[in-house]
Amino acid sequence: MFIKGIKKIASILAALGVVSLMTFLLIKASSSDPAENFLRVSHIPITPEAVAKAREDLGLNLSLPEQYVMWLGQIMQGNFGISYLYKSDVLTLVVTGFLSTLHLGIVTFCLVLIGSLGLGLLSAWYRGKWIDKFIRVFTYISVSMPTFWLGYLLMIVFGVYLKILPVSGKESPLSIVLPSVTMSIPLLGQYIALIRRHAIEQLSSDHAKNAILRGVNSMYLIKNHVLKNMMPVMVSSYMMTFAYLITGSLIIEEVFSWRGIGHLFVSAVQAGDVPVIQACMLLFGVLFLSINALMQYAMKKSNPLLRKEGDYCGEMC
């Protein structure tokens, strides 16, 4: 077990090293000159002397291995540099943007999780009846609507005509309602269809039919015969959606003026703000690695077959 834990930690550290190296190399592969970008956003005339001075200040005169080692060393100390565009500490900017996106992502994820499970199971239980048909029509409509169009529609209805919800910014606690609903509706349609399909498969299985014949309570049946067997599929699907939500949605953040990590990243790319771009890319890589590790752990816990394979491997190895 100890050796297995050491191997796991080593693999995570190796993956983080690869993410940092890929982040550094992708930035260096860009055709734009970071020194010129720095001068441009700083409103300093781009002259050969100014470019040479900027390259020296930014450490761009060093070789690529030296630049990478210097950059990695600074990151390990928590120093991500100063933003060319905002003239602020990059770590502060990224953390602030990520927390904003995380807040929106968690609320949206809860709406998707609760709504899709409830409506998907309801549609499967009443398969072929009017409530099933109504829910299926909703899924077709929701997945067909462009996100930006839905966002503007909700703003017009609830912000302009009814005037009950704020349409932009984050000043009010209710400001999160419209962006979270806008993000969740298209995802709801996808997951309702997924839950319905797998729930129907489980309800049509022999063990579920036998439970129904024995007079098992419907709530017990859904909890122990349907949801339990659907858990591996649900874990993998919902975890990937959560990863998508917490890495930012540019469309939603732009429509509702929700200044999150997506807006920060795109603004940095447009301005050639290399320190912010590197920090955001590194954050995205770490988030996906972390969520993938959590997903593997949750899959193992929710799937008895994987648990048995892991135990068997642990005994043999």
C-alpha positions as CSV (number, residue, x, y, z in Angstrom):
1,M,0.0,0.0,0.0
2,F,2.9,2.4,0.9
3,I,4.7,1.7,-2.4
4,K,1.4,2.1,-4.3
5,G,0.9,5.5,-2.6
6,I,4.5,6.6,-3.5
7,K,3.9,5.6,-7.1
8,K,0.7,7.6,-7.2
9,I,2.3,10.7,-5.8
10,A,5.2,10.3,-8.2
11,S,2.9,10.0,-11.2
12,I,1.0,13.2,-10.1
13,L,4.2,15.1,-9.7
14,A,5.4,13.9,-13.1
15,A,2.1,15.0,-14.7
16,L,2.4,18.4,-13.1
17,G,5.9,18.7,-14.5
18,V,4.6,17.9,-17.9
19,V,1.8,20.4,-17.6
20,S,4.3,23.2,-16.6
21,L,6.7,22.3,-19.4
22,M,3.9,22.2,-22.0
23,T,2.6,25.6,-20.7
24,F,6.0,27.1,-21.0
25,L,6.7,25.7,-24.5
26,L,3.3,26.7,-25.9
27,I,3.9,30.3,-24.8
28,K,7.3,30.3,-26.4
29,A,5.9,28.8,-29.6
30,S,3.8,32.0,-30.1
31,S,4.8,34.2,-32.9
32,S,4.4,37.4,-30.8
33,D,7.3,38.9,-28.9
34,P,6.6,39.2,-25.1
35,A,8.8,42.2,-24.9
36,E,6.8,44.0,-27.6
37,N,3.6,43.0,-25.9
38,F,4.8,44.4,-22.6
39,L,5.7,47.7,-24.2
40,R,2.5,47.9,-26.1
41,V,0.1,47.4,-23.1
42,S,2.4,49.7,-21.1
43,H,1.9,52.4,-23.7
44,I,5.7,52.7,-24.2
45,P,6.9,53.4,-27.8
46,I,8.4,50.3,-29.4
47,T,11.9,51.1,-30.2
48,P,15.0,48.8,-30.6
49,E,16.4,50.2,-27.3
50,A,13.1,49.8,-25.4
51,V,12.7,46.2,-26.7
52,A,16.2,45.3,-25.7
53,K,15.7,46.8,-22.2
54,A,12.3,45.0,-21.8
55,R,13.9,41.7,-22.9
56,E,16.6,42.1,-20.3
57,D,14.1,43.0,-17.6
58,L,11.9,40.0,-18.4
59,G,14.7,37.6,-18.6
60,L,14.1,36.8,-22.3
61,N,17.8,37.0,-23.1
62,L,18.5,33.8,-21.3
63,S,18.4,30.4,-23.0
64,L,15.1,28.5,-23.0
65,P,16.2,25.9,-20.3
66,E,17.4,28.8,-18.1
67,Q,14.1,30.7,-18.7
68,Y,12.1,27.6,-17.8
69,V,14.1,26.8,-14.6
70,M,13.8,30.5,-13.5
71,W,10.1,30.5,-14.2
72,L,9.5,27.2,-12.5
73,G,11.5,28.3,-9.4
74,Q,9.5,31.5,-9.1
75,I,6.2,29.6,-9.4
76,M,7.2,27.2,-6.7
77,Q,7.7,30.2,-4.5
78,G,4.3,31.5,-5.3
79,N,5.6,34.3,-7.6
80,F,3.7,34.3,-10.9
81,G,5.0,37.8,-11.8
82,I,3.2,41.1,-12.6
83,S,0.5,41.3,-15.3
84,Y,1.5,43.4,-18.3
85,L,-2.1,44.6,-18.8
86,Y,-3.4,45.1,-15.2
87,K,-0.1,46.0,-13.5
88,S,-1.1,43.8,-10.6
89,D,0.1,40.6,-9.0
90,V,-0.8,37.7,-11.3
91,L,-1.6,35.3,-8.5
92,T,-4.1,37.7,-7.0
93,L,-5.8,38.2,-10.4
94,V,-6.0,34.5,-11.1
95,V,-7.3,33.6,-7.7
96,T,-9.9,36.3,-7.7
97,G,-11.1,35.3,-11.2
98,F,-11.1,31.6,-10.3
99,L,-13.1,32.1,-7.1
100,S,-15.7,34.1,-9.1
101,T,-15.9,31.3,-11.7
102,L,-15.9,28.6,-9.0
103,H,-18.9,30.3,-7.3
104,L,-20.8,30.4,-10.6
105,G,-19.8,26.8,-11.5
106,I,-20.8,25.3,-8.2
107,V,-24.3,26.9,-8.3
108,T,-24.7,25.8,-11.9
109,F,-23.5,22.3,-11.2
110,C,-26.0,22.0,-8.3
111,L,-28.9,23.1,-10.6
112,V,-27.8,20.6,-13.3
113,L,-27.3,17.7,-10.8
114,I,-30.6,18.2,-9.0
115,G,-32.6,19.0,-12.0
116,S,-31.3,16.3,-14.3
117,L,-31.6,13.6,-11.7
118,G,-35.1,14.5,-10.7
119,L,-36.5,15.1,-14.2
120,G,-34.5,12.2,-15.8
121,L,-35.8,9.7,-13.2
122,L,-39.3,11.0,-13.4
123,S,-39.3,10.7,-17.2
124,A,-38.0,7.1,-17.0
125,W,-40.5,6.1,-14.3
126,Y,-43.5,7.5,-16.3
127,R,-42.1,6.4,-19.7
128,G,-44.5,7.0,-22.5
129,K,-46.9,9.1,-20.5
130,W,-47.7,12.8,-20.8
131,I,-45.1,13.8,-18.2
132,D,-42.4,11.9,-20.0
133,K,-43.4,13.5,-23.3
134,F,-43.3,17.0,-21.7
135,I,-39.9,16.4,-20.2
136,R,-38.5,15.1,-23.5
137,V,-39.8,18.2,-25.4
138,F,-38.0,20.3,-22.8
139,T,-34.8,18.4,-23.4
140,Y,-35.0,18.9,-27.2
141,I,-35.7,22.6,-26.8
142,S,-33.0,23.2,-24.2
143,V,-30.1,21.5,-26.1
144,S,-31.1,23.4,-29.3
145,M,-30.9,27.0,-27.8
146,P,-27.7,28.9,-28.3
147,T,-26.3,30.0,-24.9
148,F,-25.8,33.6,-25.7
149,W,-29.4,33.9,-27.2
150,L,-30.9,32.3,-24.0
151,G,-28.9,34.7,-21.9
152,Y,-30.1,37.7,-23.7
153,L,-33.7,36.4,-23.6
154,L,-33.6,35.9,-19.8
155,M,-32.1,39.3,-19.4
156,I,-34.9,40.9,-21.4
157,V,-37.7,39.0,-19.6
158,F,-36.5,39.1,-16.0
159,G,-34.3,42.2,-16.1
160,V,-36.0,44.6,-18.5
161,Y,-39.7,43.7,-18.4
162,L,-40.3,42.1,-15.0
163,K,-37.3,44.0,-13.3
164,I,-36.9,41.3,-10.6
165,L,-33.3,40.2,-11.3
166,P,-30.1,42.1,-12.0
167,V,-28.7,41.5,-15.5
168,S,-25.0,42.1,-15.0
169,G,-22.3,42.4,-12.4
170,K,-21.9,40.7,-9.0
171,E,-23.1,43.4,-6.6
172,S,-26.3,41.7,-5.6
173,P,-26.7,38.1,-4.2
174,L,-29.3,37.6,-6.9
175,S,-26.8,38.4,-9.7
176,I,-25.8,34.8,-9.9
177,V,-29.4,33.6,-10.8
178,L,-29.5,34.5,-14.5
179,P,-26.0,33.4,-15.5
180,S,-26.3,30.1,-13.6
181,V,-29.7,29.3,-15.1
182,T,-28.4,30.2,-18.5
183,M,-25.5,27.8,-18.2
184,S,-27.6,25.1,-16.6
185,I,-30.5,24.8,-19.1
186,P,-28.5,23.4,-22.1
187,L,-26.7,21.0,-19.8
188,L,-30.0,20.0,-18.2
189,G,-31.2,18.8,-21.5
190,Q,-28.2,16.7,-22.1
191,Y,-28.2,15.0,-18.7
192,I,-31.9,14.5,-18.5
193,A,-31.6,12.4,-21.7
194,L,-28.6,10.5,-20.3
195,I,-30.3,9.8,-16.9
196,R,-33.5,8.8,-18.6
197,R,-31.8,6.3,-21.0
198,H,-29.8,4.6,-18.3
199,A,-32.7,4.6,-15.8
200,I,-34.9,2.9,-18.4
201,E,-32.2,0.3,-18.9
202,Q,-32.0,-0.4,-15.2
203,L,-35.8,-0.5,-14.8
204,S,-36.0,-3.0,-17.6
205,S,-33.4,-5.3,-16.0
206,D,-34.4,-8.6,-14.4
207,H,-33.4,-7.6,-10.9
208,A,-35.6,-4.4,-11.1
209,K,-38.6,-6.4,-12.4
210,N,-38.2,-8.9,-9.7
211,A,-38.1,-6.2,-7.1
212,I,-41.3,-4.6,-8.5
213,L,-43.0,-8.0,-8.4
214,R,-42.0,-8.4,-4.8
215,G,-43.8,-5.1,-4.0
216,V,-40.6,-3.1,-3.2
217,N,-41.2,0.5,-2.4
218,S,-40.6,2.8,-5.4
219,M,-38.1,5.1,-3.6
220,Y,-36.1,2.0,-2.4
221,L,-36.2,0.6,-5.9
222,I,-34.8,3.8,-7.4
223,K,-32.2,4.3,-4.7
224,N,-30.8,0.7,-4.5
225,H,-31.6,-0.8,-7.9
226,V,-31.4,2.2,-10.3
227,L,-29.1,4.9,-9.0
228,K,-26.6,2.5,-7.5
229,N,-26.1,0.8,-10.8
230,M,-26.0,4.1,-12.7
231,M,-23.4,5.6,-10.4
232,P,-20.2,4.9,-12.5
233,V,-21.8,6.6,-15.6
234,M,-23.1,9.5,-13.5
235,V,-19.7,10.0,-11.8
236,S,-17.7,10.2,-15.0
237,S,-20.2,12.5,-16.8
238,Y,-20.9,14.9,-13.9
239,M,-17.2,15.2,-13.0
240,M,-16.2,16.3,-16.6
241,T,-19.1,18.8,-16.6
242,F,-17.8,20.2,-13.3
243,A,-14.4,20.6,-14.8
244,Y,-15.9,22.5,-17.7
245,L,-17.9,24.8,-15.4
246,I,-15.0,25.8,-13.1
247,T,-12.6,26.6,-16.0
248,G,-14.9,29.4,-17.1
249,S,-17.5,30.0,-19.8
250,L,-16.5,33.1,-21.8
251,I,-19.9,33.6,-23.4
252,I,-21.7,33.7,-20.1
253,E,-19.1,35.8,-18.4
254,E,-19.2,38.3,-21.3
255,V,-23.0,38.4,-21.6
256,F,-23.6,39.0,-17.8
257,S,-20.3,40.9,-17.1
258,W,-19.3,38.2,-14.7
259,R,-15.5,38.8,-14.4
260,G,-14.2,35.2,-14.0
261,I,-11.2,33.2,-15.1
262,G,-12.5,32.8,-18.6
263,H,-12.8,36.6,-19.1
264,L,-9.3,37.1,-17.6
265,F,-7.7,34.4,-19.8
266,V,-9.2,35.8,-23.0
267,S,-8.3,39.3,-22.1
268,A,-4.7,38.2,-21.5
269,V,-4.6,36.4,-24.8
270,Q,-5.8,39.4,-26.7
271,A,-3.3,41.7,-25.0
272,G,-0.4,39.2,-25.1
273,D,-0.2,39.2,-21.3
274,V,2.2,36.3,-21.0
275,P,2.4,36.0,-17.1
276,V,-1.4,35.8,-16.9
277,I,-1.7,33.4,-19.8
278,Q,0.9,31.1,-18.3
279,A,-0.8,31.2,-14.8
280,C,-4.2,30.4,-16.3
281,M,-3.0,27.6,-18.5
282,L,-1.2,26.1,-15.5
283,L,-4.3,26.4,-13.4
284,F,-6.4,24.7,-16.1
285,G,-4.0,21.8,-16.3
286,V,-3.9,21.3,-12.5
287,L,-7.7,21.5,-12.3
288,F,-8.2,18.8,-15.0
289,L,-5.5,16.6,-13.4
290,S,-7.1,17.0,-9.9
291,I,-10.6,16.3,-11.2
292,N,-9.4,13.3,-13.2
293,A,-7.8,11.9,-10.1
294,L,-11.0,12.5,-8.1
295,M,-13.0,10.9,-10.8
296,Q,-10.9,7.8,-10.8
297,Y,-11.2,7.5,-7.1
298,A,-15.0,8.0,-7.2
299,M,-15.3,5.5,-10.0
300,K,-13.4,2.9,-8.0
301,K,-15.6,3.5,-5.0
302,S,-18.9,3.4,-6.9
303,N,-18.0,0.3,-9.0
304,P,-17.6,-3.0,-7.1
305,L,-15.8,-4.5,-10.1
306,L,-13.1,-1.8,-10.1
307,R,-12.7,-2.2,-6.3
308,K,-12.2,-6.0,-6.6
309,E,-9.7,-5.5,-9.4
310,G,-7.8,-2.9,-7.3
311,D,-7.8,-5.2,-4.3
312,Y,-6.6,-8.1,-6.5
313,C,-3.9,-6.0,-8.0
314,G,-2.8,-4.8,-4.6
315,E,-2.5,-8.4,-3.3
316,M,-0.6,-9.6,-6.4
317,C,1.7,-6.5,-6.7
